């Protein structure tokens, strides 16, 4: 068996520098396969959680330090640019990552190189689109500075387009170590760039420079990852058709995911000042840390596991799903209940008085994040078993709930009404997924009750243990 390189032929079969555990035991018994899969999950989850904890620590240190060097308006402007870039990415998602992870041809160099070629063209095209519409966006928000910020910041899409498909390959085979190390390296280097820039010249450009730096580090590192191949420009019509056919529902689902998930910040950019939007972003940041960990585990570890089980023994998917859910619920739900209780106290300890309104926002958003923690593994399950259409339908329902609920919430309750509207908007999508699981014989209703019970238990225990803590801290202040 030969290994493809830049000089190799596109027809060469692929040999990984580090083979997945499942490939090493093709004739193993069911018990041995299950044991191998469990080891793969435990190792991948442990690496992912350690990497995520370090990533969040770096993120928090960066946020706290920069919040003292920059003004809240900088975070408000950055929030708009970030949402804009996320919009371009989501509204043009053709399912490249999902195609590589789930396809039977996901290890074929011709398939991988075709996907990489599409990715490069897509990145360049997105930057051109961003540059054209940056001026109208700036005029719409009444912020002239948004024009150069969007043009410069969106160049990150061009850079990221050259990232190797090794990022997808390692997820496919549940090998998280190299990816976590690369992510941490890009975070540390970009953090240094932002610190130095903000210290010398305090402005929103420090945040933009950090984003571009992180993209460069990730792209360079992705081509050095241990997958046994290097990408080259190549085009196979059959592979392109396969990607397009798989990605049609992903495309629609991603579009509605963005419109629903970022609808709050898009609409609040119209209703609120940039300073208040920056405070809201702090609330989102603090409440979303646990949810982001669950989403990462679901998308990076359990996605690969569900896809492998679905390809090899479909009848075991439900069991593996609820086994994963148990771990994720035990990890997230009690902690979210605790954050809901101590949210205002956490904000008062970490941030100065300009950001204290984020405290009550954190409390409400913890409920939203709890619902998202139930949705994350269910979403990847839908794709792994070939039901990406259900993901599309679920995101449509969530879209309407957000874009109808936010104006209504703003009219009747102001900002608190908006926060509750975005929280309750997660429910329609969860109902769609649960019904789809029921039709497939995968749903265990009694098991679904564990998540809300764990959330309530965490909140009650935190309230009981820390009832006197807020007044004590207030006394110290």
C-alpha positions in Angstrom: 0.0 0.0 0.0 1.4 3.4 -1.0 1.0 6.7 0.7 -0.2 9.7 -1.3 2.0 12.8 -1.2 2.1 15.9 -3.3 3.9 14.1 -6.0 1.7 11.0 -5.8 -1.1 10.0 -8.1 -4.6 11.0 -7.1 -5.7 7.3 -7.4 -3.3 6.1 -4.7 -5.0 4.5 -1.8 -4.7 6.2 1.6 -2.6 4.9 4.4 -2.7 6.7 7.7 0.4 7.4 9.7 -1.7 6.4 12.8 -4.5 3.9 12.0 -7.8 4.1 13.8 -8.4 1.5 16.5 -11.3 -0.1 14.7 -9.2 -0.8 11.5 -6.6 -2.8 13.6 -9.2 -5.4 14.6 -11.4 -6.1 11.5 -12.3 -9.6 12.7 -12.8 -8.8 16.4 -15.9 -10.1 18.1 -18.8 -7.8 19.1 -17.5 -7.6 22.6 -14.0 -6.7 21.5 -15.4 -4.1 19.1 -17.4 -2.5 21.9 -14.4 -2.5 24.2 -12.3 -0.8 21.5 -15.0 1.8 20.8 -15.3 2.5 24.5 -11.5 3.1 24.8 -11.7 5.3 21.8 -14.5 7.4 23.4 -12.8 7.7 26.8 -9.5 8.7 25.3 -11.1 11.1 22.9 -13.3 12.7 25.5 -10.5 13.0 28.0 -8.3 14.8 25.5 -11.1 17.0 24.3 -12.1 18.0 27.9 -8.5 18.8 28.9 -8.0 20.8 25.7 -11.3 22.6 26.1 -10.5 23.5 29.8 -7.2 25.0 28.8 -8.8 26.7 25.8 -11.5 28.3 28.0 -8.9 29.4 30.6 -6.9 31.1 27.9 -10.1 32.6 26.5 -11.1 33.9 30.0 -7.7 35.4 30.7 -7.7 37.1 27.3 -11.2 38.4 27.8 -10.5 39.8 31.3 -7.2 41.4 30.3 -8.6 43.0 27.1 -11.7 44.2 28.9 -9.4 46.5 30.9 -7.5 47.7 27.8 -10.5 48.1 25.5 -13.9 49.7 25.7 -17.2 47.9 25.6 -17.8 49.4 22.1 -14.9 47.3 20.8 -16.7 44.1 21.9 -19.9 45.3 20.3 -18.2 46.0 17.0 -16.4 42.7 17.1 -19.7 40.9 17.9 -21.2 42.3 14.6 -18.1 41.3 12.6 -18.1 37.8 14.1 -21.8 37.3 13.4 -21.2 38.6 9.8 -18.4 36.1 9.2 -20.3 33.3 10.8 -23.2 34.2 8.6 -21.2 33.9 5.4 -19.8 30.5 6.5 -23.1 29.1 7.5 -25.1 30.4 4.6 -22.6 28.7 2.2 -22.0 25.5 4.1 -22.0 22.6 1.5 -21.3 19.9 4.0 -17.6 19.3 3.3 -16.7 18.3 6.8 -19.8 16.1 7.2 -19.2 14.4 3.8 -15.6 13.4 4.8 -16.7 12.2 8.2 -19.7 10.1 7.2 -19.0 9.0 3.6 -17.7 5.5 2.7 -15.2 7.3 0.5 -14.0 9.6 3.4 -10.5 8.1 3.2 -10.1 8.2 -0.6 -7.5 10.8 -1.7 -9.5 11.7 -4.7 -12.5 12.5 -2.6 -10.4 14.4 0.0 -8.6 16.5 -2.7 -11.9 17.4 -4.4 -13.3 18.5 -1.1 -10.1 20.6 -0.5 -10.4 22.2 -3.9 -14.0 23.1 -3.3 -13.1 24.6 0.1 -10.4 26.9 -1.4 -12.8 28.2 -4.1 -15.5 28.7 -1.5 -13.2 30.7 0.8 -12.0 33.1 -1.9 -15.6 33.6 -3.1 -16.9 34.4 0.4 -14.2 37.0 0.9 -15.2 38.7 -2.3 -18.8 38.7 -1.3 -18.0 40.1 2.1 -15.9 42.9 0.6 -18.8 43.9 -1.7 -21.5 44.0 1.0 -19.4 45.4 3.8 -20.3 49.0 3.0 -24.1 48.5 3.1 -23.7 46.6 6.4 -21.8 49.5 7.9 -24.4 52.0 6.7 -27.2 49.8 8.0 -25.7 49.8 11.5 -24.6 53.4 11.3 -21.0 52.4 12.2 -18.5 53.5 9.4 -15.7 51.5 11.1 -17.5 48.3 10.3 -16.6 48.6 6.6 -12.8 48.2 7.0 -13.3 45.8 9.9 -15.4 43.4 7.8 -13.1 43.6 4.8 -10.0 42.8 6.8 -11.7 40.3 9.2 -13.3 38.4 6.4 -9.9 37.6 4.8 -9.8 35.0 7.5 -12.2 33.0 5.2 -9.6 33.0 2.5 -6.9 31.8 4.9 -9.1 29.1 6.4 -10.0 27.8 2.9 -6.5 26.4 2.6 -6.7 24.3 5.7 -6.0 20.7 5.1 -8.8 18.1 5.2 -6.7 16.4 7.9 -8.9 18.4 10.3 -11.9 16.3 9.1 -9.9 13.0 8.8 -8.9 13.0 12.4 -12.4 13.7 13.6 -13.6 10.8 11.4 -11.2 8.4 13.2 -11.8 10.0 16.7 -8.2 11.1 17.0 -8.4 14.4 19.0 -4.9 14.8 20.3 -3.2 16.5 17.4 -6.3 18.7 16.8 -6.3 19.9 20.4 -2.6 20.7 20.4 -3.0 22.7 17.2 -6.0 24.6 18.6 -4.1 25.5 21.8 -1.1 26.7 19.8 -3.2 29.0 17.6 -5.0 30.3 20.7 -1.8 31.1 22.6 -0.1 32.8 19.7 -3.2 34.9 18.8 -3.6 35.8 22.4 0.0 37.2 22.5 -0.7 39.2 19.3 -3.9 40.7 20.8 -2.2 41.6 24.1 0.7 43.4 22.4 -1.5 45.2 19.9 -4.0 46.3 22.6 -1.2 47.5 24.9 0.5 49.5 22.2 -2.6 50.8 20.4 -5.9 50.0 22.2 -8.5 49.5 19.5 -10.8 47.0 18.1 -8.1 46.1 15.5 -6.4 44.1 18.2 -9.2 41.6 18.2 -9.2 41.4 14.3 -5.5 40.8 14.3 -5.9 38.0 16.8 -8.5 36.3 14.6 -6.3 36.4 11.5 -3.3 35.2 13.4 -5.2 32.2 14.7 -6.4 31.3 11.2 -2.8 31.4 9.8 -1.5 29.1 12.6 -4.3 26.6 12.1 -3.8 26.4 8.3 -0.1 25.9 8.6 -0.4 23.3 11.4 -3.2 21.4 9.6 -0.8 20.5 6.8 1.6 19.0 9.3 -0.9 16.7 11.1 -0.2 12.9 11.1 -2.7 11.6 8.6 -0.2 10.2 6.0 -1.3 12.3 3.1 -1.0 15.9 1.8 -3.7 17.7 -0.1 -3.3 18.8 -3.7 -5.6 20.5 -6.1 -7.7 17.9 -7.8 -11.2 17.5 -9.3 -13.3 14.4 -9.6 -16.9 15.0 -10.9 -18.2 12.0 -9.1 -16.8 13.1 -5.7 -18.2 16.6 -6.3 -21.6 15.2 -7.0 -21.5 13.1 -3.9 -20.6 16.1 -1.8 -23.3 18.2 -3.4 -25.9 15.5 -2.9 -25.1 15.0 0.7 -24.7 18.7 1.4 -28.0 19.9 0.1 -29.8 19.4 3.4 -26.7 20.6 5.3 -26.7 23.8 3.3 -30.3 24.6 4.1 -29.9 23.5 7.7 -26.8 25.6 8.2 -28.5 28.7 6.8 -31.4 28.4 9.2 -29.0 27.4 12.1 -27.3 30.7 11.6 -30.5 32.8 11.2 -31.9 31.2 14.3 -28.8 31.0 16.5 -27.5 34.5 15.7 -30.9 36.2 15.4 -30.6 37.7 18.8 -27.4 39.5 18.1 -28.4 40.5 14.6 -31.7 42.0 15.9 -30.2 43.5 19.1 -27.6 45.3 16.9 -30.6 47.3 15.7 -32.3 47.7 19.1 -29.4 48.3 21.4 -26.3 50.5 21.7 -22.9 49.0 20.9 -22.1 49.2 24.6 -25.1 47.2 25.7 -24.6 44.7 23.0 -21.1 44.2 24.3 -22.6 43.5 27.8 -25.0 41.0 26.3 -22.0 39.3 24.6 -20.3 39.0 27.9 -23.4 37.2 29.3 -23.4 34.9 26.3 -19.7 34.2 26.8 -20.1 33.2 30.4 -23.2 31.1 30.0 -22.1 29.3 26.9 -18.8 27.8 28.2 -20.4 24.5 29.3 -22.7 24.3 26.3 -19.6 24.8 24.0 -17.9 21.9 25.8 -20.8 19.6 25.1 -21.1 20.7 21.5 -17.4 20.1 21.0 -17.6 16.6 22.5 -20.7 15.8 20.4 -19.2 17.1 17.2 -15.6 16.0 17.6 -15.8 12.7 19.5 -19.3 11.3 19.5 -20.0 12.3 15.8 -17.2 10.0 14.7 -18.4 7.2 17.0 -22.1 7.5 15.9 -21.0 7.5 12.2 -18.8 4.5 12.6 -21.5 2.5 14.5 -24.1 3.5 11.9 -21.9 2.3 9.0 -21.0 -1.0 10.7 -24.0 -2.0 13.0 -27.0 0.3 12.7 -29.0 -1.5 15.4 -26.5 -0.4 18.2 -26.8 3.4 17.4 -29.5 4.0 20.0 -27.6 2.3 22.8 -24.4 4.3 21.9 -26.4 7.5 21.8 -27.8 7.2 25.3 -24.5 6.0 26.6 -23.0 9.3 25.3 -25.9 11.3 26.6 -25.4 10.0 30.1 -21.8 11.2 30.1 -22.8 14.6 28.6 -25.7 15.2 30.9 -23.7 14.3 34.0 -21.0 16.7 32.8 -23.1 19.7 31.9 -26.5 19.8 33.6 -25.5 20.1 37.3 -22.9 22.7 36.4 -25.3 24.8 34.4 -27.7 24.7 37.4 -24.9 26.1 39.6 -23.9 28.8 37.1 -27.6 29.9 37.0 -27.5 30.4 40.7 -24.2 32.1 40.9 -24.2 34.0 37.6 -24.6 37.6 39.0 -22.0 36.9 41.6 -19.6 35.5 39.0 -20.0 38.6 36.9 -19.5 41.0 39.8 -16.2 39.2 40.7 -14.8 39.1 37.2 -15.8 42.3 35.6 -16.1 46.0 36.6 -19.4 47.8 37.1 -19.8 48.5 33.4 -20.6 44.8 32.8 -22.7 44.0 35.8 -26.0 43.8 33.8 -24.6 40.6 32.3 -25.4 38.9 35.6 -29.1 38.4 35.1 -28.6 37.7 31.5 -26.4 34.7 32.4 -29.1 33.3 34.6 -31.7 33.1 31.9 -29.3 31.9 29.2 -28.3 29.0 31.4 -31.7 27.5 30.6 -31.1 28.1 26.9 -27.7 26.4 27.1 -29.2 23.4 28.9 -31.6 22.9 26.0 -28.7 23.2 23.6 -26.8 20.5 25.5 -29.7 18.1 24.8 -29.8 19.2 21.1 -26.1 18.9 20.3 -25.7 15.1 20.5 -29.1 14.6 18.9 -28.1 16.8 15.9 -25.0 14.8 15.1 -27.0 11.6 15.6 -29.4 12.8 12.9 -26.6 13.3 10.4 -24.8 10.1 11.4 -27.8 8.0 10.6 -28.6 9.8 7.4 -31.5 12.0 8.6 -30.0 15.4 7.7 -33.5 16.4 6.5 -34.7 16.3 10.1 -31.9 18.7 11.0 -33.2 21.1 8.3 -36.8 20.9 9.6 -35.7 21.4 13.1 -33.7 24.5 12.3 -36.6 26.0 10.3 -38.8 25.6 13.4 -36.2 27.3 15.5 -35.7 30.1 13.0 -39.4 31.0 13.1 -39.4 30.8 16.9 -36.4 33.2 17.2 -37.4 35.8 14.5 -41.0 36.0 15.7 -40.2 35.7 19.4 -37.5 38.4 19.6 -39.7 41.3 18.3 -42.6 40.2 20.4 -40.3 39.8 23.5 -38.7 43.2 22.9 -42.2 44.8 22.5 -43.6 43.4 25.7 -40.5 42.9 27.9 -37.5 44.7 26.5 -34.1 43.0 26.8 -35.4 40.4 29.3 -38.2 39.5 26.9 -35.6 39.0 24.1 -33.4 36.8 26.3 -36.4 34.6 27.2 -37.5 34.4 23.6 -34.1 33.1 22.4 -34.2 30.6 25.3 -37.6 29.1 24.6 -36.9 29.1 20.8 -34.8 25.9 21.4 -37.9 23.9 22.3 -39.4 23.4 18.8 -36.2 22.0 17.4 -35.9 19.6 20.3 -39.5 18.4 19.7 -38.7 17.7 16.0 -35.7 15.6 16.9 -37.5 13.6 19.6 -40.3 12.8 17.2 -37.8 11.7 14.6 -36.0 9.5 17.1 -39.4 8.0 18.1 -40.1 7.1 14.5 -36.8 5.3 14.2 -37.3 3.4 17.5 -34.4 5.2 19.1 -36.2 7.3 21.7 -36.3 6.4 25.4 -38.7 8.8 27.1 -37.8 8.0 30.6 -34.1 8.6 29.9 -34.9 12.0 28.5 -36.1 13.1 32.0 -32.7 12.7 33.4 -31.3 15.9 31.9 -33.8 18.4 33.4 -33.6 16.5 36.8 -29.8 16.9 36.8 -30.1 20.6 35.9 -32.6 21.2 38.7 -30.5 19.2 41.2 -27.5 21.3 40.4 -29.4 24.6 40.9 -31.0 23.4 44.2 -27.8 22.1 45.6 -25.9 25.3 44.7 -28.7 27.5 46.2 -28.6 25.5 49.4 -24.9 25.4 49.8 -24.3 29.1 48.8 -27.3 30.8 50.2 -25.2 33.2 52.3 -22.4 33.7 49.9 -23.7 36.6 47.8 -24.4 38.8 50.9 -21.0 37.9 52.3 -19.2 39.0 49.1 -21.4 42.2 48.9 -20.3 43.0 52.5 -16.6 42.6 51.4 -17.1 45.0 48.5 
